[in-house]
Amino acid sequence: MRRKLVVGNWKMHGSLEQNQALLTQMMADLNGLRDADCAICVPHPYLAQAQQLLKGSNIGWGGQNVSPFQSGAYTGAVSARMLADFGCTYAIIGHSERRVLIHESNVTAAASFGAALQAGLTPIFCVGETLEERQAGVTEAVVGSQLIAILNTLGLDILSKAVQLRAVIAYEPVWAIGTGKTATPDQAQAVHAFIRKRIAERDPDIARRVRILYGGSVKPSNAAQLFVMPDIDGGLIGRCSLVANEFRDICLAAAESACVASQSISD
Ligand SMILES: O=C[C@H](O)COP(=O)(O)O
């Protein structure tokens, strides 16, 4: 059975002082969490602080993007190796805010996915459609092309590395991000099942093992309904990862849904 994972994406929020208080509270709140994994992806300047505070706790940490390049004259860019230097486990790749606002392409996102794996990080590869795309009925075509970009750009060899480092996919419908409009559990499940089916066409074993997170206005009041869906393996959380008790409740919902699932298997 796939272990649930909840990842907070702080986006461009925080300060040394706020982070100290928030991470300290989260460590206290999540100290006893056993049945789910959790992590926080912080803005790059706060990686050292996250490493110092979270080391030895059961909260992992990561960055929110990596350069597709290993090093060189790329002003303002941060390499995957640099994230690894700060003990990161995770790197969010291809978030829609980067795709939409700074026109990051499928090819760039795929190359960053490869760079993250190369540095030993677990990439969290984001896919998702806009509202116009959903209304036009092309959700599967859009998500499918975002996924296939990985193979087209990096080739089939990337799959074994992705398995080894437990690469994660995050389905985030753009229309649900930061809007308060969550996809219904059935809408999200349908796209998650499509993603798993697409991966299964290449490799059924990877499809069974890969964790697919849902992101887009996840909150304590809807987390449990989403996490019990068979192909939803946790969440990528924006706004509610900036509020300790809301993030705690979402992590607890993930752990609880894992217990419900294991009970129903043994029943
Ligand atoms: O990476 C996280 C997503 O963009 C979701 O953000 P949100 O929970 O604020 O809607």
The ligand as an SDF file (V2000), in Angstrom:
LIG
                    3D

 10  9  0  0  0  0  0  0  0  0999 V2000
    1.3860   23.9840   -4.1840 O   0  0  0  0  0  0  0  0  0  0  0  0
    0.2880   24.1400   -3.6700 C   0  0  0  0  0  0  0  0  0  0  0  0
   -0.8570   24.4890   -4.4650 C   0  0  0  0  0  0  0  0  0  0  0  0
   -0.5790   25.4940   -5.3660 O   0  0  0  0  0  0  0  0  0  0  0  0
   -2.1490   24.6600   -3.7220 C   0  0  0  0  0  0  0  0  0  0  0  0
   -2.2480   25.9340   -3.1150 O   0  0  0  0  0  0  0  0  0  0  0  0
   -3.5470   26.2360   -2.1950 P   0  0  0  0  0  0  0  0  0  0  0  0
   -3.6140   25.1160   -1.1980 O   0  0  0  0  0  0  0  0  0  0  0  0
   -3.2630   27.5720   -1.5850 O   0  0  0  0  0  0  0  0  0  0  0  0
   -4.7180   26.2380   -3.1210 O   0  0  0  0  0  0  0  0  0  0  0  0
  1  2  2  0
  2  3  1  0
  3  4  1  0
  3  5  1  0
  5  6  1  0
  6  7  1  0
  7  8  2  0
  7  9  1  0
  7 10  1  0
M  END
$$$$
